[in-house]
Amino acid sequence: FYKQCQQQSLAFICQYFFPLADCSTGKSYKATKEDCLLISTGVCSDLWTLANNFSYGSLLPDCSTLPNASNDSSSVTISIEDMNDTNGTDGIVCREDFVKIDLICEPRCDSFEQTSSRLDSQILIYSEFVATSIALTFCIVAIIVAVKEYKILLAYPSVLVLFQVIDITVLVIVLVIAAIDRYGLYCSSVSLLETLKNPTPFCKFSGVTIYYTFVNMALWWFFHVAIFFHKVLFPFQANRFEKLGRNKYIFATVTILSILLPLPAVIICLTVDKFKYNVRHFPTNLCSSRGDMRFYSMTLPMDVLFAAGVIILIIVLWTMRKKTNFLNKESHTKLSTAEKKILLVFIIFTIFGAFTIGHESSTDATSDKFEAALQEYFECEAFGHIPGKCDRGTIEKISKPYFSAIAYILMSLTPLGILNFILKWSSVKNVGNKAVNLTKRCLSFLHRSCESVPDELSSKSDKSIISKNSAV
């Protein structure tokens, strides 16, 4: 059917790009709308559809702009035979993760995976499930403790930690909802190509969620570190601000900036079609904007906030240890509980931040190659699957499911550092001791109850024997 399309459309293509002219009369003869429609809906309909699906529609003639055939404006006659012919596409056999739509094999949204290994896809899905379960548990416990200790945690600047917990909780809830009906929420059509053109409302919502929560959480963390830095290095000024009541203005400024700064990129991605939120991984998890927009709006700001926060924390810890004679070899000063909590938050966020930023940067850097490899693979499989013909090795090399799994696991540990910051370990120890004592009492009671049962049975048996003997 390639040759048939080529032969029967050659005259039209020549006349479209090179209109004929009659030098004696000065008239030109352009291709007509009727010829264009016969080509696009007839002998070349499958190739025409394929070109539109892969964003080559701008290269095709626009039939609506061509002139109608008339007596004074002739055109080259195009011989199109057997317009009802199926062009030999009835025998096309698609891959199991592709579906035949309009004589073309298109990837299925509910089954196409970017790796040929089923194990890699399962690792990504189950790591996401385990991570969200752990993170949700930590977040629920943290919120319960925050409600109990509201006088402490709702005070400035500890409330910034609570805001981080809320961000993580929202993100985790979206991931849990997505895991319940992954394909129903992310697939707007059976065809993956159609889904990529028209993302679902939930896809857009998940894209907004992952961007806003990540950047917002980084902002809360950075401002909290900056406030702590000010209190440690400039204690007198910090105390004066507190006495003068300036902390409420600082808190209001920090809150407004953290809420508003992520919004411009969200608005752009929701309104500009070029940067719209879309499916990023196959199988799907969360949607995001295209590589360049994602890098400049999320990855780069997080890089800057993370680097600045780490430098500030190093200065703070060094200053704190210097004040406790850390450099004195004869001194064996131990870290205080507060310092241990800060250090744990620092280590966890450093590990998670460094790995996540590295993974995101690597993904952004290879996003164009990944899209090109996907397009090439889809075009190769479009007219039927031939074993060994289409190579998906390029896609698999770019894909990093194991790195994504590690990122999810590290994400689940981030609330642990926040929970450690919120919890009073002395209270936890007391609760633990009470729980242990209560468990021991229950076990002791059960043990005594089990021992008393045989004694009661034996006494009842003796009484029955005595009563029988007396009756005799």
N, C-alpha and C positions, 0 to 999 in steps of 0.2 A: 504493500500500500504506500510505502515511501515513494517508490518509482511512479506509481499511478498518480499520486498527488503532484509530484514534481513535473510529470509530463503534461498534465491537464491544467496546471496553474502557471506554467512557464510564460504563456502568452500574456496572461493578465499581469503577472509580476513585471514583465518587460514594459508593458504599456503604462503601468502605474508609476514606475520609477523613470521611464523614458517616454513621455508622451509623444505620439507621432504628430508630424506637422506637414501640411501641404504648402510647399513654398510658393506655388502659383496663386493660391487663394489666401494664404496667410492664416488658415485655420489650423487649430491643434485638436487632436482627438485623444481625449483622456479615457482612462478605464472607467467603466460605469458602475453604478451602485448594484445593478442586477448581477453583473459578473462577480462582483465582490461577495455578494450574499451567496451566490451559487458555490463559490470556493469555500467560504468560511463555514457554511452550514452543510455542505455536501462532501465532496471528495476529500477535503483537507480538514474536516471538522474536528477530528481527534487531535491532530497536530496544532490546530488553532486553539483548542481548549487547553492543551498542555502548555502552550506558550503563555496563555493568560494565567494559568495556575502558578507558573514559575516567574511571574513578574516581567515577562517579555511582551506584555500587551502593548506597550508604547511603541514597539517596533513594527507592529502590524498596521495595515491600512485601516482607517476609520471609514467603514462603509457609508455612514450617514453623511459624510462630507463630500462624497463623490456624486457627480451629476447623473441624472436619470438618462436612460437611452432615448434618443429622439431621432427624427429623420434627418435633421441637419447636422447632427453630431454623431457620427458613426464611431464604432470601436472595432478593434480586432475581434474576430469571432473566436470564441472559446468553446471547444468541443468537450463537453462534460457528459460522459456516458455513465449509465447505470448509477444514477444518483442515490438509489435506494440500497446500493451495495454496502455491505458492512465493512468493506475494505480489508477483509481478512483478519479482523480483530476478534472474531468469535472464539478462536482457539487460544486466546491469551490466557495463561495460567499465572496467577499472582502468588507471591510469597504468602505464608500463613499470617504474617502480621501486616499484610496489605489487603486492600479491598478494591474490586473493580467498579469504578464509577465513570460513566460516559466513555466506555471503551478504553479507559486508562487505569492502571494500577496506582492507587494512592495509599500511603501509609495509614493504618488504622490508629485512631487516637487512643483507643483503649487497650492496645496490645503492642504497639511499636516500642522497642527498647533500644537505646543507643549502644548497648553491648550485646554481643551474641551469647554471652554467658548468662544463664538464668541465675546463677549463684551471685554474680555481682549486683544484679537488680534486687535480689532478695536481701542482700547485705544492706543496701541503701534503704530499703523499705523498713526492715526490722530495726535497724539502728535508729531510724527516725522515730519509730514507735517506742522503743526502749528509752530513748533520750527524752521524749516528750512526757512519758510516764514519770520518770525520775524528776524532771524539772517541775512538773505540775505538783508532785507531792511536796517538794521543797517549798514551792511558792505558797501552797495552801497552808503549810505549817508556819511559814514566815508571816503570812497575813494574820493568822490566828494569834501569834505571839505579838504582832504589832498592835492588834486590837486590845490585847490584854495590857500591854505596856504603852498605851497611847500617850500618856503624859510625857514619856521620854522620847518616843519615836516620832511623834507629831511636832516635836520642838525643832527649831532650826539649829544646825543644818542636818540633823539625823533624818528628817522627813525626806531628804533627797534619796536616801537609800530605799525608803518605802516606794518612792516613785519608780525606781529601778525594778523593784519587785512587780509593780503593776505592769510595766512594759513587758517583762518576761512572761507574766501570766497571760496577757493578751496574745502574745505571739504563740505561746504553747497551746492555748485554746484553739486558735486558728489551725494549727498543725493537727490537733486531735480531730477537729471537725473534718479536715481534709482527708485524714486517714480513714474515716468512716465510709465515705463515698468518694473516693479519689477521682474516678473517671466521670462520674455523674456531675461533679462540681466543676471539673476543668475542661471537659469536652463539650464544645458547642455543636459538634457534628461527628459523624462516624469518621470522616476524613480528617486526618491530622493537619493537612494543608489548609482546609477550611477553618479549622480551629485556630490555627496560627493567624489567619486573617481576621477572625472575629472572636477574640477572647471572651470568656464568660464573665458576668458580673463578679462572681466569686473570685475568679482569677485576678481581676483588677483589685478587688478588696484585699486579697492576700498579698499582692504586690505593694499596695500602700502600707499594709501592716508590717511586712518585713523591713521595708525601708524606714518607715517612721520610728518603729520601736528600736531598731539598731542604732540609728543616729541619735534618737532621743536618749537612749540609755547611755551612749557614749558622752553626751552632753551633761547628763546628771552626774555621771562619774567624774568627769573632768572638773566641773564646777565644785563638786564636793572636795576633791583633792586640792583645788586652788584655795578654797576657804580654809581647809586644814593647814595648808602651807602658810597662809597669812597668820593664822593663830600661833603657829609654832615659831616662825621667824620674826614676827612682829607682835608679840603678846601684849605689849602696852597699848598699841594702837587698836588691836582687836578688842581689848577690854574697854577702851574708851568708846569705840563704836557701839558696843553692847550697852553701856551705861547711857549713851545719848539716844538710844533707840534707832540707830541707823541699820541694824541688822534686818529689820522688816523691809526696808527699802532695797537692801542687797538681795534678800530672798525674793522679793517681787520682781526685781530685774532678772535674776537667774531663772525664775519660773517662766516669765514672758519670753525670754530669749530661747529657752529650751523647747517651748511649745511652738514658737513661730519659725525658728530657723529651718526646720525640715519641710515646712509647707510649700515654698516655691517650687522645689523639685517635684513634689507630689502633684501640684496643680499642672505643671508642664507635662508630666507623664500621663495625666488623665485627659488633657485637652489636645495635645499634639500627637497626631497619629504616628509619626516617625519614632517617637519615644514611648509608645504605649506599653503598659505592662503586659507581658505575654509569658507563655510556657517556656521554661528554660531548660528543664531536664526531662528525660524520657526514661522511666516513668515519671510522671509529674509529681511535684511536691509543692513548691511555692513559685509564683510568677514574679518576674522582675522586668525592669526596662532593659533596653538593648545595651550592649557592652560599654560604649562611650559614655552614655548618660549615667549608667550605673556606677562607673568608675569615678566620674567627676562629682556626682551628687551623693554617693554613699561611701565608696572605698577610700577616696582621697580625704574627705573630711574626717573619717574615722582614723586614718593614718596620722593625720596632724594632731587630733585630740589624744590619741593613744600615745604618740611619741612625747608630746608635751606633758601629759599626765605622768608618764613613767619617769621623765627627768625630774619633775617636781617631787615625786615620791622618793626618789633616790636622795635628793637634797634634804627632804624632811627627815628621812630615816638616819641619814648621816649626821644631821644636826642633833637629833634626839640622842643618838648613841654617843656623840661627842660630849654632850652635857652630862652623861652618866659615866664618864671616864672610860669609854670604850677602848681607847688607845692605850690605857694603862694596863700593862701585862699582869700586874699584881692584883688588879681588880677582876673579880669574877661576877660582875653585875649580870643579873638575869633579866630577860625581857619581861616587861609587865604584861598583864592580860590584854590591855588595850593595844599595846605594840604588837603582840602576837596576832590579834585580830586584823590590824591594819596590814601586817606583813602577809597574812594569809590571803586577804583580799587582793593585795598587790600581786602575789604569785599567781593566783588563779586567773585574774584578769589579764596578766601579762601573757600567760601561756595561751589562754583562749584567744586573746586579741591578736597576738603574733601569728598564731596558726590560721585564724580566720582571715586576717588581712592578707596573709601570704596566699592562702587558697583563693580568696576573691580576686586578688591581683593576677594570679596565674590564670584564673578563669576568664577574666576580662581581657587579658592579653591574647588568649587563644579563641575568643568568641568569634572573630571574623573567619578564622580558619575552620572552626567548627561549623558555622553556618554554610560556608562554601562546600565543605565535605558532605554535609547533609543534602544540600541541593544537588550536588553531583550524583550522590547515591540514589536520591529519589528519581532523578531523570533517567538513570540507568535502569531502574526497576519499573519505569512507567509503562513499558510495552511488553511486560511479561518477565517472569523470573527464569533465568537461564543459569543453572548451577555453575559457579566459578567465574561468571562474567563480571558481576558487580562486586567490587571490593569495599568492605566496610571497615577495613583495618585502620584507615586514617581516622575514622570516627572513634574507634575504640582506643587509639593511642592518645587522643585528645581528652577522652573521658577519664575522670578520676573518681570512681565510686567509693574507693577505700578512703580517700582523703575527705570526701563528703561525710562518710560514716564517722570518721574521727572528729570532724567539726561538730556533728550533732552530739556526740558523747561529751565533748568539752563544753558545749553549750549547756548541757544538763548539770554540769558541775558549777557553773557560774552562780546559780541561786544558793548553792551551798556556802560560798563565801559570804554572800549577803545574809544568809540565815545565821552564820557564825557571828556576824557583826551585830545582829539583833539579839541573839540569845544571851541570857545571863547563865554562864556555866555553873555558878553556885546553885542557882535555882534548879537547873537541869539535874545537877548532882543530887540535890535533895529529893526531887521527884523520882529519880532513879532509885535512890535508897528506899524510898517509901514503896515503890513498885516491887523491889526485891523483897522487902519485909512482908508485904502483902502476899506475894507469891509463896514465900516460905510458910506463912500462916495457913494459906489454903492447902498446900501440900501436906503440912502437918495435920490439919484437920481431916483431910481425906485419908491419911495413913491411920489415924486413930479410929476413924469410922470403919475402915476395912478390918482392923484388928478386933473391934467390938462385935462385929457381925457373927463370926464363928462362936464367940463366947455366948452370945444370946441364943444362938441355935442349939448349942450344947446344953445350956440350962433348961431350955424348953423341952429338949429331948429327955433329960433326967426327970423333970417334973411329970412328963407323960408316963414314963416307966413306973414311977412311984405310985401314981394314981391307979395304974392298971394293977399293980401288986396289991394295993390296999383293997381294991374292989374284989380281987380273988379271995 
